[in-house]
């Protein structure tokens, strides 16, 4: 389990002049793509920024060919957080 992104979402085009910031936004999710492990981002709540509610999530990553575990964890998290 890891964060999906190191910071909150920014406005479209806001970081276009800062390629390092854009690259770092993918630092947690790129690992799964590089090693070939299944991963997914699960929404887990909301954070206020500039009087707007923005979704936040965390990433679940499992061993290769173990998508069933990943989806099972995601299902439990979804039930706990959203089905109150």
Rosetta blueprint (number, residue, H / E / L):
1 X L
2 X E
3 X E
4 X L
5 X L
6 X L
7 X L
8 X L
9 X L
10 X L
11 X L
12 X L
13 X L
14 X L
15 X L
16 X L
17 X L
18 X L
19 X H
20 X H
21 X H
22 X H
23 X H
24 X H
25 X L
26 X L
27 X L
28 X L
29 X L
30 X H
31 X H
32 X H
33 X H
34 X H
35 X H
36 X L
37 X L
38 X L
39 X E
40 X E
41 X E
42 X E
43 X E
44 X E
45 X E
46 X E
47 X E
48 X E
49 X E
50 X L
51 X L
52 X E
53 X E
54 X E
55 X E
56 X E
57 X E
58 X E
59 X E
60 X E
61 X E
62 X L
63 X L
64 X L
65 X L
66 X L
67 X H
68 X H
69 X H
70 X H
71 X H
72 X H
73 X H
74 X H
75 X H
76 X H
77 X H
78 X H
79 X H
80 X H
81 X H
82 X H
83 X L
84 X L
